[in-house]
């Protein structure tokens, strides 16, 4: 299952920098993960300071 980023996102960009497949991009007010590109590795969740990314 792909990861999604909750509204807890503080737009720090830590998750995007860690994504091995570049599935994360800055969206409107928070970062967003492309479900089609996400490989569910969890790298984004491991580095997020507020725990915003989670499995859908």
C-alpha positions as a Markdown table, in Angstrom:
| # | Residue | x | y | z |
|---|---|---|---|---|
| 1 | Unk | 0.0 | 0.0 | 0.0 |
| 2 | Unk | 1.2 | 3.5 | -0.8 |
| 3 | Unk | 2.0 | 6.0 | 2.0 |
| 4 | Unk | -0.1 | 9.2 | 2.4 |
| 5 | Unk | 0.8 | 12.4 | 4.2 |
| 6 | Unk | -1.6 | 13.7 | 6.8 |
| 7 | Unk | -2.5 | 17.3 | 7.5 |
| 8 | Unk | 0.1 | 17.1 | 10.3 |
| 9 | Unk | 2.7 | 17.9 | 7.7 |
| 10 | Unk | 4.8 | 21.0 | 8.4 |
| 11 | Unk | 6.2 | 21.2 | 4.9 |
| 12 | Unk | 9.8 | 20.7 | 6.0 |
| 13 | Unk | 10.8 | 18.6 | 3.0 |
| 14 | Unk | 12.6 | 15.9 | 5.0 |
| 15 | Unk | 10.5 | 13.2 | 3.4 |
| 16 | Unk | 11.0 | 14.3 | -0.2 |
| 17 | Unk | 14.8 | 14.3 | 0.3 |
| 18 | Unk | 14.7 | 10.7 | 1.5 |
| 19 | Unk | 12.3 | 9.2 | -1.1 |
| 20 | Unk | 14.3 | 6.8 | -3.3 |
| 21 | Unk | 11.8 | 7.0 | -6.2 |
| 22 | Unk | 11.0 | 10.8 | -6.0 |
| 23 | Unk | 7.4 | 10.1 | -5.3 |
| 24 | Unk | 7.0 | 13.1 | -3.0 |
| 25 | Unk | 6.4 | 16.7 | -4.1 |
| 26 | Unk | 5.3 | 19.9 | -2.4 |
| 27 | Unk | 1.6 | 20.3 | -2.7 |
| 28 | Unk | -0.9 | 22.9 | -1.6 |
| 29 | Unk | 0.0 | 23.5 | 2.1 |
| 30 | Unk | 1.7 | 20.1 | 2.6 |
| 31 | Unk | 3.8 | 17.5 | 0.8 |
| 32 | Unk | 2.0 | 14.8 | -1.3 |
| 33 | Unk | 3.0 | 11.3 | -2.3 |
| 34 | Unk | 2.2 | 9.9 | -5.7 |
| 35 | Unk | 0.4 | 6.6 | -5.1 |
| 36 | Unk | 1.5 | 5.4 | -8.5 |
| 37 | Unk | 5.1 | 5.9 | -7.7 |
| 38 | Unk | 5.3 | 5.1 | -4.0 |
| 39 | Unk | 7.0 | 1.7 | -3.3 |
| 40 | Unk | 5.9 | 1.7 | 0.4 |
| 41 | Unk | 9.5 | 1.6 | 1.7 |
| 42 | Unk | 8.8 | 3.8 | 4.7 |
| 43 | Unk | 11.8 | 6.0 | 4.3 |
| 44 | Unk | 9.6 | 9.1 | 4.5 |
| 45 | Unk | 7.9 | 8.0 | 7.7 |
| 46 | Unk | 11.3 | 7.2 | 9.3 |
| 47 | Unk | 12.6 | 10.8 | 8.9 |
| 48 | Unk | 9.4 | 12.9 | 9.4 |
| 49 | Unk | 9.6 | 14.9 | 12.6 |
| 50 | Unk | 5.8 | 15.0 | 13.1 |
| 51 | Unk | 4.9 | 11.5 | 11.8 |
| 52 | Unk | 2.8 | 12.8 | 8.9 |
| 53 | Unk | 3.5 | 9.9 | 6.4 |
| 54 | Unk | 1.6 | 6.7 | 7.1 |
| 55 | Unk | 0.5 | 3.7 | 5.1 |
| 56 | Unk | -2.9 | 4.2 | 3.5 |
